[in-house]
């Protein structure tokens, strides 16, 4: 499954009401580390398809979401479980680090 583009319009339905955990990447097109992280996020989306949902929030297009989740620096990846932020990683991280840091708590994996 490809990453979902998250907006203020679909965030509640796709993330907060999701039956499975959701990994959300807060990013911007001008951000170098975000560009480095993008293929990692895509790999995670493909590898864990059906077990977790993966979405992306462009902070320039969705400033209210960025503010609501206290995004101070990007990239920032947040794992949501049952509508709550369950873990956060800030800055570029290798895939193994993101998986061990954020996905270790996910029972379904």
N, C-alpha and C positions, 0 to 999 in steps of 0.2 A: 504494500500500500504506500502511496506517495504521502508526503507530509500534507497536512491540511493547512490552508491559509486561515488563520484565526483573526476575527475582527470583533469589535464590540457587539455586533449583531449576532454572531454565532458562538461566542465564547461560552456563554452559560450552557447552551445545549451540547456543544462538542466537548467541553472540558468539565465543567462543574457537575453536569448531570450524566457524565459518561459512566457506563457500567465497568469499564476497564481503566487502568491507570493511563494518564496522559502526560507525555513528555512535551513541554512547551519551550521552544527556543525563541527568546526575545532578541531581535537582531535589527540591523540597519544596513542599507546597501553600501554606505560609505565606510563601513567598519571593516578594517583588514582582518582582525581575528575572527569576525563573524564569517567572512568569506572562507577562512581556513576551516572553520567548524562545520560549515554547511555540508560537505561530503560525509562527515562523521555522522551528522544527524540523519542524512539520507540512508546511510548504512544501517543505523539503528532501526529506522523505520522499516527497512526491508527485512532485516534479521528477526525482528520481534513482531512482525505483522500478525495481527489477530490476538496478540497477547497484550500489547500496549498500543495506544494511539499516539501519533507524533504530530504536533502542530507548530506553526511558526507565526510569531507576531512581529510585524514590522513596526518598531517603536515610533518611527516618523509618521506613519499613517494611523497609528493607534495610540496616541499619547495618553489617553485616559486609562487604557489597560496598563500601560507602562507605569503610570503613577499609582494606580490601584495596587499593583504588586511590587511597589518600591524598587523599580528597576533604576539603579544609579549608574551602573556601568554594564556594557554589553560586550560580548554575548553573555547572556544569563539564561541558564537552562533550569527550569523548575519542573519537578515531578509532582503531579496532582493525583491524589488517590481519594476517592469518595468525595470529591469537591473541595478538598483541602490541599494546600501546598505541603508536601511531605518531605521535600528535599530541594536544595538549590546548589548549583555550581556556577561560578562566575569566571569569565575569561575562557580562552581556548583550553580545552582539555583533550587529551587523546581518548579514543573510543573506549579503551579498556578502563581508563580512569572514570569516565562518565558512567559506564555500566556498573563498575564496582561501587562507586559513590552513590549513584541515584537509584539504580535498579536492583541493588542487593536486597532491598526490603520488599520487593514485589513478589508476592506469593505465587503468582501464576507462572513465573518464569522457570 
